[in-house]
Amino acid sequence: LDLLDGSAIGSSGGVPRHGVELEGGVFLNGIGLRFTGNYQSGSRVDGGGLPGSTDLRFNDIATFGLRAFVNFDNKPQLTEALPFLKGSRLRLGVDNIFNAQQRVTNEAGEVPLRYQPGFIDPQGRVVSLSFRKRF
């Protein structure tokens, strides 16, 4: 199989030729910020020439995530006023900030039913808030 030239081993498309991952963060006095990014170039899958089959084109996709957190152990003035916060952390996260969805089209430029955005990535953008307490 030539995965870079139209062959596939699953339903998520061929193997992209290019991919980039970015990660970065900063932490100061108990407050932190973390950034992630992921890019995959487009790919295509050959239909195989069987009757009713068609080639599929998977467009490029870039997703970004952001996490912000506070470690309350590094904030003594706050833990003295609210002792419950000692040993705890509050985190806010956003995955797929721009709600990017990969577009898949066939030779006619139509999106096959199996590759509708709601089936490929049903979650889309995810916002999470978590509170962790160590005892």
Buried (B, 14 or more C-beta within 10 A) or exposed (E): EEBEEBEBEEEBBBBBEEEEEEEEEEEEEBEBEBBBBBBBBBBBBBBEEEEEEBBBBBBBBBBBBBBEBBBBBBBEEBBEEEEEBBBBBBBEBBBBBEEBBBBBBBEEEEBEEEBEBEEBBEEEBEEEEEEEEEE
